[in-house]
Amino acid sequence: MPFEGVSKEAVVGTAMLGVAFAAGVLVGKKYHISMFRKSKSPKAFDKESDPGKAYALKHSLREHPVLKKMRQSTARCPAVLHAVSSEEAQFLTNIAKLVKAKAVLIAGDSMTYLTLSMAVALPDDVRVLSCYEASGEAEIGEPFWNKADVHQKIDLRIKLTLQILDELLQAGEAGTYDLVFINVNNVSKPSDCYEKSLRLLRKGGIIALDGVLCQRRVLHLKKSDVVAEEIHHLNAKLLRDDRVNISILPLGDGLTLAFKL
């Protein structure tokens, strides 16, 4: 039953954010080489060999064997610098399971680790649309989809994210998606992508925006840094957006969760 105009799933999801936030703090860095500046906070992991992170991952990460194989096989690939970490992928997949997602849209998932994570964990009737703006990186994950026998769940489209979003809206799919993931560093015009994704999202659905700290360049903006400027303006816009409830988690390069009201 809706509660003050918000779906049951959104209420549950918002209630769970406290637990999710604690988990996000514990594993707040990607498994690949982080581009964050070092932090003096004891809650942040400054080094890949940090025993705290190793402990947290050992006692929380439940990685599918094919996902693990994919991560290990692509560890030296240059595209890994733009990929979603294993702990972040697990967190987002748990969110998708929490809201019982049937339709998931993933934009800018380099090497499609998150795409595979969703496909192996969600029911057979779930559709996972994964879009990437350049060929090469996204296709790296395809052999692993076959190994996990989930290729039939995944629809990979290589073209501009905005073009795909427009096609979905024109096809009458507004309000049909449960969860949308956008890596704001891997899409063109992230603010426009957010607006169109919000139209595709159902009431109570979630948009996850990855990379909102832009390697912390948003803290020290320069006029020449067009990407950081654009992401900063998107962050400011989200703070004022009364169509959603938001939280920024210290996971990876900054992860914003926006719950559609």
PyMOL commands that set and color helices and strands:
alter all, ss='L'
color gray80, all
select helices_A, chain A and resi 8-15+17-26+51-58+65-73+78-82+86-98+110-121+138-148+151-153+161-170+190-200+214-219+226-240
alter helices_A, ss='H'
color red, helices_A
select strands_A, chain A and resi 103-107+127-132+154-158+177-183+201-210+244-249+255-260
alter strands_A, ss='S'
color yellow, strands_A
deselect
rebuild
show_as cartoon
